[in-house]
């Protein structure tokens, strides 16, 4: 595995709750593999509410995307490609 893309649903706050434990598991098992944390469904949420929830659950998110609209999806994969070539 060259990279993990951990995607969670921005519209469902319950998906925020276990992110850090799940990321810690991945970091333990695959310490050399980079992880990109992606909150999806940006088109369906209020950005300030998302920021508040991310802060509340202490979640560091690399990208906020909308797969439906295509927002930031290409940028995610470009960043992964650049990271892997460095």
PyMOL Python script that loads the backbone (N, CA, C, O; Angstrom):
from pymol import cmd

cmd.read_pdbstr("""\
ATOM      1  N   UNK A   1       0.845  -1.169   0.000  1.00  0.00           N
ATOM      2  CA  UNK A   1       0.000   0.000   0.000  1.00  0.00           C
ATOM      3  C   UNK A   1       0.895   1.239   0.000  1.00  0.00           C
ATOM      4  O   UNK A   1       1.816   1.358   0.808  1.00  0.00           O
ATOM      5  N   UNK A   2       0.608   2.146  -0.912  1.00  0.00           N
ATOM      6  CA  UNK A   2       1.402   3.369  -1.011  1.00  0.00           C
ATOM      7  C   UNK A   2       0.800   4.523  -0.216  1.00  0.00           C
ATOM      8  O   UNK A   2       1.511   5.440   0.196  1.00  0.00           O
ATOM      9  N   UNK A   3      -0.511   4.474  -0.004  1.00  0.00           N
ATOM     10  CA  UNK A   3      -1.182   5.544   0.724  1.00  0.00           C
ATOM     11  C   UNK A   3      -2.579   5.070   1.125  1.00  0.00           C
ATOM     12  O   UNK A   3      -3.237   4.333   0.391  1.00  0.00           O
ATOM     13  N   UNK A   4      -3.008   5.503   2.288  1.00  0.00           N
ATOM     14  CA  UNK A   4      -4.399   5.281   2.702  1.00  0.00           C
ATOM     15  C   UNK A   4      -5.165   6.581   2.493  1.00  0.00           C
ATOM     16  O   UNK A   4      -4.665   7.666   2.787  1.00  0.00           O
ATOM     17  N   UNK A   5      -6.383   6.455   1.981  1.00  0.00           N
ATOM     18  CA  UNK A   5      -7.309   7.579   1.917  1.00  0.00           C
ATOM     19  C   UNK A   5      -8.445   7.224   2.863  1.00  0.00           C
ATOM     20  O   UNK A   5      -9.270   6.360   2.566  1.00  0.00           O
ATOM     21  N   UNK A   6      -8.478   7.898   4.002  1.00  0.00           N
ATOM     22  CA  UNK A   6      -9.502   7.656   5.014  1.00  0.00           C
ATOM     23  C   UNK A   6     -10.614   8.678   4.798  1.00  0.00           C
ATOM     24  O   UNK A   6     -10.441   9.865   5.073  1.00  0.00           O
ATOM     25  N   UNK A   7     -11.751   8.208   4.306  1.00  0.00           N
ATOM     26  CA  UNK A   7     -12.874   9.097   3.987  1.00  0.00           C
ATOM     27  C   UNK A   7     -13.972   8.939   5.043  1.00  0.00           C
ATOM     28  O   UNK A   7     -14.358   7.827   5.403  1.00  0.00           O
ATOM     29  N   UNK A   8     -14.456  10.074   5.524  1.00  0.00           N
ATOM     30  CA  UNK A   8     -15.586  10.040   6.448  1.00  0.00           C
ATOM     31  C   UNK A   8     -16.657  11.006   5.976  1.00  0.00           C
ATOM     32  O   UNK A   8     -16.390  11.916   5.191  1.00  0.00           O
ATOM     33  N   UNK A   9     -17.858  10.799   6.457  1.00  0.00           N
ATOM     34  CA  UNK A   9     -19.051  11.521   6.026  1.00  0.00           C
ATOM     35  C   UNK A   9     -19.251  12.774   6.880  1.00  0.00           C
ATOM     36  O   UNK A   9     -19.523  12.681   8.077  1.00  0.00           O
ATOM     37  N   UNK A  10     -19.115  13.930   6.262  1.00  0.00           N
ATOM     38  CA  UNK A  10     -19.276  15.186   6.993  1.00  0.00           C
ATOM     39  C   UNK A  10     -20.698  15.412   7.488  1.00  0.00           C
ATOM     40  O   UNK A  10     -20.907  16.192   8.417  1.00  0.00           O
ATOM     41  N   UNK A  11     -21.675  14.748   6.887  1.00  0.00           N
ATOM     42  CA  UNK A  11     -23.064  14.963   7.281  1.00  0.00           C
ATOM     43  C   UNK A  11     -23.460  14.142   8.502  1.00  0.00           C
ATOM     44  O   UNK A  11     -24.532  14.354   9.070  1.00  0.00           O
ATOM     45  N   UNK A  12     -22.608  13.212   8.907  1.00  0.00           N
ATOM     46  CA  UNK A  12     -22.937  12.332  10.037  1.00  0.00           C
ATOM     47  C   UNK A  12     -21.878  12.486  11.127  1.00  0.00           C
ATOM     48  O   UNK A  12     -20.798  11.904  11.029  1.00  0.00           O
ATOM     49  N   UNK A  13     -22.179  13.258  12.153  1.00  0.00           N
ATOM     50  CA  UNK A  13     -21.224  13.543  13.219  1.00  0.00           C
ATOM     51  C   UNK A  13     -20.715  12.259  13.875  1.00  0.00           C
ATOM     52  O   UNK A  13     -19.584  12.218  14.359  1.00  0.00           O
ATOM     53  N   UNK A  14     -21.545  11.207  13.894  1.00  0.00           N
ATOM     54  CA  UNK A  14     -21.084   9.954  14.510  1.00  0.00           C
ATOM     55  C   UNK A  14     -19.875   9.368  13.789  1.00  0.00           C
ATOM     56  O   UNK A  14     -19.152   8.559  14.371  1.00  0.00           O
ATOM     57  N   UNK A  15     -19.635   9.758  12.527  1.00  0.00           N
ATOM     58  CA  UNK A  15     -18.456   9.243  11.822  1.00  0.00           C
ATOM     59  C   UNK A  15     -17.175   9.912  12.297  1.00  0.00           C
ATOM     60  O   UNK A  15     -16.083   9.424  12.003  1.00  0.00           O
ATOM     61  N   UNK A  16     -17.284  11.010  13.018  1.00  0.00           N
ATOM     62  CA  UNK A  16     -16.113  11.715  13.539  1.00  0.00           C
ATOM     63  C   UNK A  16     -15.556  11.020  14.788  1.00  0.00           C
ATOM     64  O   UNK A  16     -14.363  11.119  15.075  1.00  0.00           O
ATOM     65  N   UNK A  17     -16.404  10.330  15.514  1.00  0.00           N
ATOM     66  CA  UNK A  17     -16.079   9.865  16.856  1.00  0.00           C
ATOM     67  C   UNK A  17     -14.907   8.900  16.938  1.00  0.00           C
ATOM     68  O   UNK A  17     -14.118   8.986  17.879  1.00  0.00           O
ATOM     69  N   UNK A  18     -14.766   7.990  15.994  1.00  0.00           N
ATOM     70  CA  UNK A  18     -13.721   6.976  16.075  1.00  0.00           C
ATOM     71  C   UNK A  18     -12.555   7.209  15.127  1.00  0.00           C
ATOM     72  O   UNK A  18     -11.683   6.351  14.987  1.00  0.00           O
ATOM     73  N   UNK A  19     -12.537   8.348  14.485  1.00  0.00           N
ATOM     74  CA  UNK A  19     -11.490   8.594  13.499  1.00  0.00           C
ATOM     75  C   UNK A  19     -10.104   8.457  14.104  1.00  0.00           C
ATOM     76  O   UNK A  19      -9.260   7.747  13.557  1.00  0.00           O
ATOM     77  N   UNK A  20      -9.858   9.118  15.212  1.00  0.00           N
ATOM     78  CA  UNK A  20      -8.511   9.110  15.771  1.00  0.00           C
ATOM     79  C   UNK A  20      -8.059   7.718  16.181  1.00  0.00           C
ATOM     80  O   UNK A  20      -6.894   7.374  15.985  1.00  0.00           O
ATOM     81  N   UNK A  21      -8.942   6.915  16.739  1.00  0.00           N
ATOM     82  CA  UNK A  21      -8.588   5.537  17.106  1.00  0.00           C
ATOM     83  C   UNK A  21      -8.294   4.708  15.865  1.00  0.00           C
ATOM     84  O   UNK A  21      -7.356   3.911  15.855  1.00  0.00           O
ATOM     85  N   UNK A  22      -9.091   4.893  14.823  1.00  0.00           N
ATOM     86  CA  UNK A  22      -8.878   4.137  13.592  1.00  0.00           C
ATOM     87  C   UNK A  22      -7.589   4.568  12.896  1.00  0.00           C
ATOM     88  O   UNK A  22      -6.871   3.729  12.351  1.00  0.00           O
ATOM     89  N   UNK A  23      -7.293   5.850  12.911  1.00  0.00           N
ATOM     90  CA  UNK A  23      -6.044   6.327  12.321  1.00  0.00           C
ATOM     91  C   UNK A  23      -4.846   5.824  13.113  1.00  0.00           C
ATOM     92  O   UNK A  23      -3.819   5.476  12.530  1.00  0.00           O
ATOM     93  N   UNK A  24      -4.967   5.784  14.424  1.00  0.00           N
ATOM     94  CA  UNK A  24      -3.879   5.265  15.257  1.00  0.00           C
ATOM     95  C   UNK A  24      -3.607   3.804  14.933  1.00  0.00           C
ATOM     96  O   UNK A  24      -2.451   3.386  14.870  1.00  0.00           O
ATOM     97  N   UNK A  25      -4.654   3.032  14.731  1.00  0.00           N
ATOM     98  CA  UNK A  25      -4.503   1.625  14.339  1.00  0.00           C
ATOM     99  C   UNK A  25      -3.726   1.522  13.028  1.00  0.00           C
ATOM    100  O   UNK A  25      -2.788   0.732  12.920  1.00  0.00           O
ATOM    101  N   UNK A  26      -4.116   2.318  12.036  1.00  0.00           N
ATOM    102  CA  UNK A  26      -3.413   2.286  10.750  1.00  0.00           C
ATOM    103  C   UNK A  26      -1.950   2.694  10.910  1.00  0.00           C
ATOM    104  O   UNK A  26      -1.066   2.097  10.296  1.00  0.00           O
ATOM    105  N   UNK A  27      -1.698   3.703  11.727  1.00  0.00           N
ATOM    106  CA  UNK A  27      -0.314   4.162  11.934  1.00  0.00           C
ATOM    107  C   UNK A  27       0.523   3.096  12.631  1.00  0.00           C
ATOM    108  O   UNK A  27       1.708   2.942  12.335  1.00  0.00           O
ATOM    109  N   UNK A  28      -0.088   2.363  13.552  1.00  0.00           N
ATOM    110  CA  UNK A  28       0.625   1.267  14.237  1.00  0.00           C
ATOM    111  C   UNK A  28       0.954   0.134  13.284  1.00  0.00           C
ATOM    112  O   UNK A  28       2.081  -0.361  13.270  1.00  0.00           O
ATOM    113  N   UNK A  29      -0.011  -0.275  12.498  1.00  0.00           N
ATOM    114  CA  UNK A  29       0.144  -1.426  11.610  1.00  0.00           C
ATOM    115  C   UNK A  29       0.944  -1.109  10.351  1.00  0.00           C
ATOM    116  O   UNK A  29       1.609  -1.984   9.796  1.00  0.00           O
ATOM    117  N   UNK A  30       0.879   0.140   9.901  1.00  0.00           N
ATOM    118  CA  UNK A  30       1.531   0.545   8.653  1.00  0.00           C
ATOM    119  C   UNK A  30       2.281   1.862   8.869  1.00  0.00           C
ATOM    120  O   UNK A  30       1.910   2.883   8.291  1.00  0.00           O
ATOM    121  N   UNK A  31       3.323   1.849   9.689  1.00  0.00           N
ATOM    122  CA  UNK A  31       3.969   3.099  10.091  1.00  0.00           C
ATOM    123  C   UNK A  31       4.615   3.895   8.948  1.00  0.00           C
ATOM    124  O   UNK A  31       4.816   5.101   9.085  1.00  0.00           O
ATOM    125  N   UNK A  32       4.933   3.261   7.854  1.00  0.00           N
ATOM    126  CA  UNK A  32       5.584   3.953   6.744  1.00  0.00           C
ATOM    127  C   UNK A  32       4.601   4.445   5.677  1.00  0.00           C
ATOM    128  O   UNK A  32       5.008   5.084   4.707  1.00  0.00           O
ATOM    129  N   UNK A  33       3.322   4.151   5.850  1.00  0.00           N
ATOM    130  CA  UNK A  33       2.324   4.491   4.834  1.00  0.00           C
ATOM    131  C   UNK A  33       1.628   5.805   5.175  1.00  0.00           C
ATOM    132  O   UNK A  33       1.031   5.933   6.244  1.00  0.00           O
ATOM    133  N   UNK A  34       1.702   6.781   4.268  1.00  0.00           N
ATOM    134  CA  UNK A  34       1.003   8.048   4.530  1.00  0.00           C
ATOM    135  C   UNK A  34      -0.518   7.862   4.511  1.00  0.00           C
ATOM    136  O   UNK A  34      -1.048   6.963   3.859  1.00  0.00           O
ATOM    137  N   UNK A  35      -1.191   8.733   5.240  1.00  0.00           N
ATOM    138  CA  UNK A  35      -2.652   8.705   5.323  1.00  0.00           C
ATOM    139  C   UNK A  35      -3.182  10.089   4.989  1.00  0.00           C
ATOM    140  O   UNK A  35      -2.714  11.092   5.527  1.00  0.00           O
ATOM    141  N   UNK A  36      -4.153  10.133   4.105  1.00  0.00           N
ATOM    142  CA  UNK A  36      -4.863  11.378   3.812  1.00  0.00           C
ATOM    143  C   UNK A  36      -6.266  11.241   4.404  1.00  0.00           C
ATOM    144  O   UNK A  36      -6.998  10.306   4.078  1.00  0.00           O
ATOM    145  N   UNK A  37      -6.626  12.166   5.264  1.00  0.00           N
ATOM    146  CA  UNK A  37      -7.943  12.158   5.904  1.00  0.00           C
ATOM    147  C   UNK A  37      -8.846  13.108   5.125  1.00  0.00           C
ATOM    148  O   UNK A  37      -8.534  14.286   4.947  1.00  0.00           O
ATOM    149  N   UNK A  38      -9.984  12.562   4.662  1.00  0.00           N
ATOM    150  CA  UNK A  38     -10.857  13.295   3.757  1.00  0.00           C
ATOM    151  C   UNK A  38     -12.280  13.311   4.297  1.00  0.00           C
ATOM    152  O   UNK A  38     -12.886  12.260   4.507  1.00  0.00           O
ATOM    153  N   UNK A  39     -12.804  14.501   4.518  1.00  0.00           N
ATOM    154  CA  UNK A  39     -14.211  14.660   4.867  1.00  0.00           C
ATOM    155  C   UNK A  39     -14.995  14.885   3.585  1.00  0.00           C
ATOM    156  O   UNK A  39     -14.723  15.832   2.848  1.00  0.00           O
ATOM    157  N   UNK A  40     -15.958  14.030   3.317  1.00  0.00           N
ATOM    158  CA  UNK A  40     -16.725  14.113   2.082  1.00  0.00           C
ATOM    159  C   UNK A  40     -18.147  14.613   2.332  1.00  0.00           C
ATOM    160  O   UNK A  40     -18.639  14.580   3.460  1.00  0.00           O
ATOM    161  N   UNK A  41     -18.784  15.067   1.288  1.00  0.00           N
ATOM    162  CA  UNK A  41     -20.134  15.629   1.260  1.00  0.00           C
ATOM    163  C   UNK A  41     -20.148  17.084   1.712  1.00  0.00           C
ATOM    164  O   UNK A  41     -21.087  17.540   2.366  1.00  0.00           O
ATOM    165  N   UNK A  42     -19.095  17.798   1.353  1.00  0.00           N
ATOM    166  CA  UNK A  42     -18.996  19.213   1.699  1.00  0.00           C
ATOM    167  C   UNK A  42     -20.167  20.014   1.138  1.00  0.00           C
ATOM    168  O   UNK A  42     -20.559  21.035   1.703  1.00  0.00           O
ATOM    169  N   UNK A  43     -20.718  19.545   0.026  1.00  0.00           N
ATOM    170  CA  UNK A  43     -21.844  20.231  -0.603  1.00  0.00           C
ATOM    171  C   UNK A  43     -23.115  20.178   0.243  1.00  0.00           C
ATOM    172  O   UNK A  43     -24.057  20.927  -0.017  1.00  0.00           O
ATOM    173  N   UNK A  44     -23.156  19.306   1.248  1.00  0.00           N
ATOM    174  CA  UNK A  44     -24.379  19.091   2.020  1.00  0.00           C
ATOM    175  C   UNK A  44     -24.308  19.612   3.454  1.00  0.00           C
ATOM    176  O   UNK A  44     -25.196  19.329   4.258  1.00  0.00           O
ATOM    177  N   UNK A  45     -23.261  20.371   3.781  1.00  0.00           N
ATOM    178  CA  UNK A  45     -23.090  20.825   5.160  1.00  0.00           C
ATOM    179  C   UNK A  45     -22.745  22.311   5.215  1.00  0.00           C
ATOM    180  O   UNK A  45     -22.370  22.926   4.217  1.00  0.00           O
ATOM    181  N   UNK A  46     -22.885  22.858   6.406  1.00  0.00           N
ATOM    182  CA  UNK A  46     -22.447  24.219   6.694  1.00  0.00           C
ATOM    183  C   UNK A  46     -20.980  24.137   7.118  1.00  0.00           C
ATOM    184  O   UNK A  46     -20.652  23.431   8.071  1.00  0.00           O
ATOM    185  N   UNK A  47     -20.105  24.844   6.426  1.00  0.00           N
ATOM    186  CA  UNK A  47     -18.668  24.743   6.674  1.00  0.00           C
ATOM    187  C   UNK A  47     -18.301  25.118   8.109  1.00  0.00           C
ATOM    188  O   UNK A  47     -17.401  24.507   8.685  1.00  0.00           O
ATOM    189  N   UNK A  48     -18.964  26.090   8.690  1.00  0.00           N
ATOM    190  CA  UNK A  48     -18.633  26.469  10.073  1.00  0.00           C
ATOM    191  C   UNK A  48     -18.992  25.349  11.041  1.00  0.00           C
ATOM    192  O   UNK A  48     -18.247  25.091  11.987  1.00  0.00           O
ATOM    193  N   UNK A  49     -20.121  24.680  10.821  1.00  0.00           N
ATOM    194  CA  UNK A  49     -20.484  23.535  11.668  1.00  0.00           C
ATOM    195  C   UNK A  49     -19.458  22.426  11.542  1.00  0.00           C
ATOM    196  O   UNK A  49     -19.109  21.779  12.530  1.00  0.00           O
ATOM    197  N   UNK A  50     -18.974  22.207  10.330  1.00  0.00           N
ATOM    198  CA  UNK A  50     -17.943  21.182  10.107  1.00  0.00           C
ATOM    199  C   UNK A  50     -16.675  21.542  10.869  1.00  0.00           C
ATOM    200  O   UNK A  50     -16.098  20.700  11.557  1.00  0.00           O
ATOM    201  N   UNK A  51     -16.248  22.780  10.745  1.00  0.00           N
ATOM    202  CA  UNK A  51     -15.036  23.217  11.453  1.00  0.00           C
ATOM    203  C   UNK A  51     -15.192  23.046  12.956  1.00  0.00           C
ATOM    204  O   UNK A  51     -14.257  22.616  13.631  1.00  0.00           O
ATOM    205  N   UNK A  52     -16.359  23.376  13.482  1.00  0.00           N
ATOM    206  CA  UNK A  52     -16.612  23.206  14.920  1.00  0.00           C
ATOM    207  C   UNK A  52     -16.542  21.739  15.323  1.00  0.00           C
ATOM    208  O   UNK A  52     -15.958  21.405  16.354  1.00  0.00           O
ATOM    209  N   UNK A  53     -17.130  20.868  14.522  1.00  0.00           N
ATOM    210  CA  UNK A  53     -17.112  19.436  14.831  1.00  0.00           C
ATOM    211  C   UNK A  53     -15.703  18.864  14.739  1.00  0.00           C
ATOM    212  O   UNK A  53     -15.305  18.060  15.582  1.00  0.00           O
ATOM    213  N   UNK A  54     -14.948  19.268  13.728  1.00  0.00           N
ATOM    214  CA  UNK A  54     -13.573  18.797  13.597  1.00  0.00           C
ATOM    215  C   UNK A  54     -12.750  19.216  14.814  1.00  0.00           C
ATOM    216  O   UNK A  54     -11.948  18.439  15.333  1.00  0.00           O
ATOM    217  N   UNK A  55     -12.958  20.441  15.255  1.00  0.00           N
ATOM    218  CA  UNK A  55     -12.251  20.931  16.434  1.00  0.00           C
ATOM    219  C   UNK A  55     -12.700  20.178  17.691  1.00  0.00           C
ATOM    220  O   UNK A  55     -11.871  19.778  18.509  1.00  0.00           O
ATOM    221  N   UNK A  56     -13.995  19.991  17.838  1.00  0.00           N
ATOM    222  CA  UNK A  56     -14.535  19.296  19.011  1.00  0.00           C
ATOM    223  C   UNK A  56     -13.970  17.885  19.137  1.00  0.00           C
ATOM    224  O   UNK A  56     -13.631  17.448  20.237  1.00  0.00           O
ATOM    225  N   UNK A  57     -13.868  17.170  18.015  1.00  0.00           N
ATOM    226  CA  UNK A  57     -13.383  15.789  18.044  1.00  0.00           C
ATOM    227  C   UNK A  57     -11.885  15.690  17.777  1.00  0.00           C
ATOM    228  O   UNK A  57     -11.347  14.590  17.652  1.00  0.00           O
ATOM    229  N   UNK A  58     -11.208  16.839  17.688  1.00  0.00           N
ATOM    230  CA  UNK A  58      -9.767  16.887  17.492  1.00  0.00           C
ATOM    231  C   UNK A  58      -9.343  16.087  16.255  1.00  0.00           C
ATOM    232  O   UNK A  58      -8.429  15.265  16.316  1.00  0.00           O
ATOM    233  N   UNK A  59     -10.017  16.339  15.147  1.00  0.00           N
ATOM    234  CA  UNK A  59      -9.753  15.634  13.898  1.00  0.00           C
ATOM    235  C   UNK A  59      -8.973  16.541  12.960  1.00  0.00           C
ATOM    236  O   UNK A  59      -9.404  17.651  12.647  1.00  0.00           O
ATOM    237  N   UNK A  60      -7.814  16.052  12.514  1.00  0.00           N
ATOM    238  CA  UNK A  60      -7.037  16.776  11.517  1.00  0.00           C
ATOM    239  C   UNK A  60      -7.388  16.222  10.152  1.00  0.00           C
ATOM    240  O   UNK A  60      -7.119  15.057   9.855  1.00  0.00           O
ATOM    241  N   UNK A  61      -7.982  17.051   9.332  1.00  0.00           N
ATOM    242  CA  UNK A  61      -8.491  16.636   8.032  1.00  0.00           C
ATOM    243  C   UNK A  61      -7.630  17.272   6.943  1.00  0.00           C
ATOM    244  O   UNK A  61      -7.397  18.481   6.961  1.00  0.00           O
ATOM    245  N   UNK A  62      -7.156  16.460   5.994  1.00  0.00           N
ATOM    246  CA  UNK A  62      -6.340  16.981   4.902  1.00  0.00           C
ATOM    247  C   UNK A  62      -7.166  17.663   3.818  1.00  0.00           C
ATOM    248  O   UNK A  62      -6.738  18.657   3.233  1.00  0.00           O
ATOM    249  N   UNK A  63      -8.350  17.122   3.556  1.00  0.00           N
ATOM    250  CA  UNK A  63      -9.201  17.657   2.493  1.00  0.00           C
ATOM    251  C   UNK A  63     -10.662  17.592   2.898  1.00  0.00           C
ATOM    252  O   UNK A  63     -11.101  16.647   3.552  1.00  0.00           O
ATOM    253  N   UNK A  64     -11.404  18.610   2.499  1.00  0.00           N
ATOM    254  CA  UNK A  64     -12.859  18.593   2.566  1.00  0.00           C
ATOM    255  C   UNK A  64     -13.323  18.542   1.122  1.00  0.00           C
ATOM    256  O   UNK A  64     -13.037  19.449   0.341  1.00  0.00           O
ATOM    257  N   UNK A  65     -14.043  17.480   0.765  1.00  0.00           N
ATOM    258  CA  UNK A  65     -14.401  17.254  -0.632  1.00  0.00           C
ATOM    259  C   UNK A  65     -15.908  17.123  -0.821  1.00  0.00           C
ATOM    260  O   UNK A  65     -16.680  16.948   0.122  1.00  0.00           O
ATOM    261  N   UNK A  66     -16.276  17.217  -2.085  1.00  0.00           N
ATOM    262  CA  UNK A  66     -17.620  16.861  -2.508  1.00  0.00           C
ATOM    263  C   UNK A  66     -17.450  15.955  -3.721  1.00  0.00           C
ATOM    264  O   UNK A  66     -17.159  16.430  -4.818  1.00  0.00           O
ATOM    265  N   UNK A  67     -17.629  14.671  -3.529  1.00  0.00           N
ATOM    266  CA  UNK A  67     -17.547  13.744  -4.658  1.00  0.00           C
ATOM    267  C   UNK A  67     -18.668  14.031  -5.654  1.00  0.00           C
ATOM    268  O   UNK A  67     -18.498  13.874  -6.863  1.00  0.00           O
ATOM    269  N   UNK A  68     -19.808  14.450  -5.128  1.00  0.00           N
ATOM    270  CA  UNK A  68     -20.955  14.754  -5.982  1.00  0.00           C
ATOM    271  C   UNK A  68     -20.632  15.883  -6.958  1.00  0.00           C
ATOM    272  O   UNK A  68     -20.964  15.805  -8.141  1.00  0.00           O
ATOM    273  N   UNK A  69     -19.986  16.923  -6.458  1.00  0.00           N
ATOM    274  CA  UNK A  69     -19.652  18.073  -7.294  1.00  0.00           C
ATOM    275  C   UNK A  69     -18.232  17.995  -7.858  1.00  0.00           C
ATOM    276  O   UNK A  69     -17.879  18.750  -8.763  1.00  0.00           O
ATOM    277  N   UNK A  70     -17.424  17.084  -7.324  1.00  0.00           N
ATOM    278  CA  UNK A  70     -16.042  16.961  -7.770  1.00  0.00           C
ATOM    279  C   UNK A  70     -15.089  17.937  -7.098  1.00  0.00           C
ATOM    280  O   UNK A  70     -13.933  18.050  -7.506  1.00  0.00           O
ATOM    281  N   UNK A  71     -15.557  18.647  -6.070  1.00  0.00           N
ATOM    282  CA  UNK A  71     -14.726  19.637  -5.384  1.00  0.00           C
ATOM    283  C   UNK A  71     -13.590  18.973  -4.616  1.00  0.00           C
ATOM    284  O   UNK A  71     -13.815  18.108  -3.770  1.00  0.00           O
ATOM    285  N   UNK A  72     -12.375  19.391  -4.924  1.00  0.00           N
ATOM    286  CA  UNK A  72     -11.136  18.994  -4.244  1.00  0.00           C
ATOM    287  C   UNK A  72     -10.748  17.527  -4.441  1.00  0.00           C
ATOM    288  O   UNK A  72      -9.764  17.080  -3.851  1.00  0.00           O
ATOM    289  N   UNK A  73     -11.479  16.774  -5.239  1.00  0.00           N
ATOM    290  CA  UNK A  73     -11.152  15.358  -5.461  1.00  0.00           C
ATOM    291  C   UNK A  73      -9.865  15.240  -6.270  1.00  0.00           C
ATOM    292  O   UNK A  73      -8.964  14.488  -5.899  1.00  0.00           O
ATOM    293  N   UNK A  74      -9.776  15.970  -7.360  1.00  0.00           N
ATOM    294  CA  UNK A  74      -8.565  15.916  -8.177  1.00  0.00           C
ATOM    295  C   UNK A  74      -7.356  16.388  -7.381  1.00  0.00           C
ATOM    296  O   UNK A  74      -6.281  15.795  -7.468  1.00  0.00           O
ATOM    297  N   UNK A  75      -7.529  17.448  -6.609  1.00  0.00           N
ATOM    298  CA  UNK A  75      -6.426  17.971  -5.803  1.00  0.00           C
ATOM    299  C   UNK A  75      -5.906  16.921  -4.825  1.00  0.00           C
ATOM    300  O   UNK A  75      -4.701  16.829  -4.591  1.00  0.00           O
ATOM    301  N   UNK A  76      -6.807  16.134  -4.260  1.00  0.00           N
ATOM    302  CA  UNK A  76      -6.415  15.060  -3.351  1.00  0.00           C
ATOM    303  C   UNK A  76      -5.470  14.092  -4.050  1.00  0.00           C
ATOM    304  O   UNK A  76      -4.398  13.780  -3.530  1.00  0.00           O
ATOM    305  N   UNK A  77      -5.865  13.618  -5.224  1.00  0.00           N
ATOM    306  CA  UNK A  77      -5.051  12.632  -5.925  1.00  0.00           C
ATOM    307  C   UNK A  77      -3.757  13.231  -6.464  1.00  0.00           C
ATOM    308  O   UNK A  77      -2.739  12.541  -6.527  1.00  0.00           O
ATOM    309  N   UNK A  78      -3.780  14.487  -6.849  1.00  0.00           N
ATOM    310  CA  UNK A  78      -2.542  15.142  -7.277  1.00  0.00           C
ATOM    311  C   UNK A  78      -1.570  15.227  -6.112  1.00  0.00           C
ATOM    312  O   UNK A  78      -0.383  14.946  -6.274  1.00  0.00           O
ATOM    313  N   UNK A  79      -2.060  15.611  -4.941  1.00  0.00           N
ATOM    314  CA  UNK A  79      -1.190  15.707  -3.770  1.00  0.00           C
ATOM    315  C   UNK A  79      -0.594  14.347  -3.421  1.00  0.00           C
ATOM    316  O   UNK A  79       0.589  14.257  -3.094  1.00  0.00           O
ATOM    317  N   UNK A  80      -1.388  13.306  -3.488  1.00  0.00           N
ATOM    318  CA  UNK A  80      -0.868  11.961  -3.213  1.00  0.00           C
ATOM    319  C   UNK A  80       0.216  11.602  -4.222  1.00  0.00           C
ATOM    320  O   UNK A  80       1.265  11.085  -3.836  1.00  0.00           O
ATOM    321  N   UNK A  81      -0.013  11.865  -5.499  1.00  0.00           N
ATOM    322  CA  UNK A  81       0.975  11.560  -6.524  1.00  0.00           C
ATOM    323  C   UNK A  81       2.267  12.324  -6.302  1.00  0.00           C
ATOM    324  O   UNK A  81       3.355  11.763  -6.436  1.00  0.00           O
ATOM    325  N   UNK A  82       2.154  13.599  -5.964  1.00  0.00           N
ATOM    326  CA  UNK A  82       3.348  14.409  -5.696  1.00  0.00           C
ATOM    327  C   UNK A  82       4.080  13.860  -4.476  1.00  0.00           C
ATOM    328  O   UNK A  82       5.302  13.718  -4.501  1.00  0.00           O
ATOM    329  N   UNK A  83       3.355  13.554  -3.422  1.00  0.00           N
ATOM    330  CA  UNK A  83       3.988  13.016  -2.206  1.00  0.00           C
ATOM    331  C   UNK A  83       4.722  11.716  -2.491  1.00  0.00           C
ATOM    332  O   UNK A  83       5.804  11.487  -1.951  1.00  0.00           O
ATOM    333  N   UNK A  84       4.150  10.865  -3.328  1.00  0.00           N
ATOM    334  CA  UNK A  84       4.755   9.577  -3.611  1.00  0.00           C
ATOM    335  C   UNK A  84       5.980   9.684  -4.507  1.00  0.00           C
ATOM    336  O   UNK A  84       6.829   8.792  -4.509  1.00  0.00           O
ATOM    337  N   UNK A  85       6.077  10.765  -5.265  1.00  0.00           N
ATOM    338  CA  UNK A  85       7.233  10.924  -6.137  1.00  0.00           C
ATOM    339  C   UNK A  85       8.386  11.635  -5.421  1.00  0.00           C
ATOM    340  O   UNK A  85       9.499  11.682  -5.945  1.00  0.00           O
ATOM    341  N   UNK A  86       8.140  12.169  -4.272  1.00  0.00           N
ATOM    342  CA  UNK A  86       9.211  12.857  -3.506  1.00  0.00           C
ATOM    343  C   UNK A  86       9.906  11.915  -2.563  1.00  0.00           C
ATOM    344  O   UNK A  86      10.823  12.321  -1.849  1.00  0.00           O
TER     345      UNK A  86
END
""", "prot")
cmd.dss("prot")
cmd.show_as("cartoon", "prot")
cmd.util.cbc("prot")
cmd.orient("prot")
